[in-house]
Amino acid sequence: QVHLVESGGGLVQAGESLTLSCVASGNIAGFLTIGWHRQPPGKQRELVAQITPGSSSNYDDSVAGRFSISRDNAKNTVYLRMSSLKPEDTAVYYCAGMDRWGSYDYWGQGTQVTVSS
């Protein structure tokens, strides 16, 4: 079983930066593709960035150029560096691990990010 724990959320002003962390535990944690998702108030959850065990990554257009995902496999940790934050980035951010069938099946509890204008 894989267990994921996010941290690093908070309240920031527009234009500022924030880095989220996702620590994975479990004997397959080092082999998972990890994705950062977010759910804005009143909206559906969306994938914003993901990274493979080999550190290939991709981003949603809404965050490309502003967010950067990285991983430290030795620490079983994935980071999401968020820069030039906008009020529309306000959401609960979740990290999730992909199972062998390509579905995000392991989820953390989420961390709140609030960007004030």
Buried (B, 14 or more C-beta within 10 A) or exposed (E): EBEBBBEBBEEBEEEBEBEBBBBBEBEEBEBBBBBBBBBBEEEEBEBBBBBBBEEEBEBBEEBEEBBBBBBEBEEBBBBBBBBEBBEEBBBBBBBBBBBEEEEBEBBBEBBEBBBEE
